[in-house]
Amino acid sequence: MKQGVFHQLTRYGLVGGVVYLTDFLAFAVAVWLTEHMYLTANIIGKIAGAAVGFVLHRQFTFSWEQKDNLARQVLSYALVFLANIVGSSALLWLLIDWANANAYLAKLCVDIAVITASFVAGRFWIYRSV
């Protein structure tokens, strides 16, 4: 059964909250432990969030009848994940190193764009319906 965009956005918001909390907490701890190495911390946060996100989005957010098998979804998710790491790291670098923004505030701003792009990729590419 195909779900509407509003239904999925609601589910994405719920799951996204858990994923983002995982990502941000891992980022914050890593920044603290690595003495402000925010790019390394961003990668650690993204990995932690992605691990939680793939399972929850597959089983809950986009749980209607899916067109592709698990292997293809993992590959698609990994490609989006790599794009997210590259894009978010570049934007963090610009905001923190060039604009002297606070690392935590910069991450919050960058992740708004990443989360939006990830929803679109999830709905129309990774977990696409029949």
Secondary structure, DSSP 8 states (H G I E B T S, - for coil): ----HHHHHHHHHHHHHHHHHHHHHHHHHHHHHTTS-HHHHHHHHHHHHHHHHHHHIIIIIT-S-BSS-HHHHHHHHHHHHHHHHHHHHHHHHIIIIIT---HHHHHHHHHHHHHHHHHHHIIIIIT-B-
